[in-house]
Amino acid sequence: MSWFDKLFGGATPAGPGNRVNGQRARELVGLGAQLLDVRTPMEFRGGHVQGATNIPVDELGRRLDELDQARPVVVYCRSGARSHRASGLLQHAGFAQVWDLGPISAW
């Protein structure tokens, strides 16, 4: 078991849609997980969670190199649909620990 597994709970999420509540998302980010906002740049400019990286879901496939594949990722959007889609894309690309917060309001 890697130190990331020990730190982030051991089990790797099973598939897209691995929902996490706001409290757990904040804990994960506090422990070093990346926070990914997959909304549009305009939505991001209108307000976002401090420290989040903005990569719109439609650009995610070609911008994966902006994320650290060795670190867990917490994903959010406006309603939860795009974060669910992004979670699946990340896992398909080899990201082992992906957590879907769903809507930004859950933070």
N, C-alpha and C positions, 0 to 999 in steps of 0.2 A: 504494500500500500504506500503510495507516494505521500509526501508531506502535504501536498494540496488536498489529497483525499482525506487525510486526517483532519486538516484544518476546515475543510468545507463539507464534512459529513460523511465521507467514505463513498457512498453510493453515487454512481453516475446517473444523472437523469435518464429515464428510459426512452423518451422520444419527444417530439415537438409538443408544446403545450404543457410542459412541466411548470405549472403555476407555482408561484411563490408569493406570499403575502408581503405587504410593505415592511413589516418589522423584520422579517427574515431577509428581504432584499437589502435593507439598510445594513444589517449585520454582515451579509456577504460582501457588500461594497466596502464596509469598514475593515474587513479582513483582506482586502486586495482584489476583489472581483472588479472587472470592467463594467461600467454602466453604459449601455448603448441605447440611444434614442433613435428609433427608425422612422420618425415622422419627417415631413418635408422641412427644408431649411426655414421657410416662412413660419411654420408651426413652432420650430425650435426657437427662432428669434422672439416669438410671442411669449415664451416662457418655457423653462426646462429645469430639470433637476441639476443642481450644481455638480459639476464634475463629469457630466455625461458627455459622451462623444456622439455627434450627430452623423449618422450615415443612413440616408433614406433607404427603405427596404428595396426599392427598385434599383439602387446602386450597390447594394450589399455584395452581390456576387463578384463584382469587379474591384471592390475595395477591401476585400478580406485582409489584405496585407497591412491594413491600418490597425488591426487588432492582434493581440498576443494570443496565439492559439493555445499556449500553455497555461493561461489564466482563465478562471471561470468568467462567464459573461452573464449579466442580468440585462434583459431586454425589455423596453417598454415603448408604447406608442400612445395614441389618443384613446382608442376604444378597446384594444386587445387583439384585433384582427391582424394587423401588420406585425405585431410582436410575435404572434403565433407563427405566422409565415416565416419571419426572420429566424425564429428558434429552429425551425426545421432546416432552413438553409445552412445555418451555422453547424448544426449537428451533421448534416450531409457533407459539409466541407471538412469535418474532422475535429471540430471543437467538442471536447469531451464533456464539459460541464456548462450547460446552457440553462438558464432559468428565466421563465417568462413571467414578468410582473404584470403584464397586461396593460391596463390604462395608467397613464401618468397619475391619475387621481388616487391610485392605490398606494403611491409612495408615502 
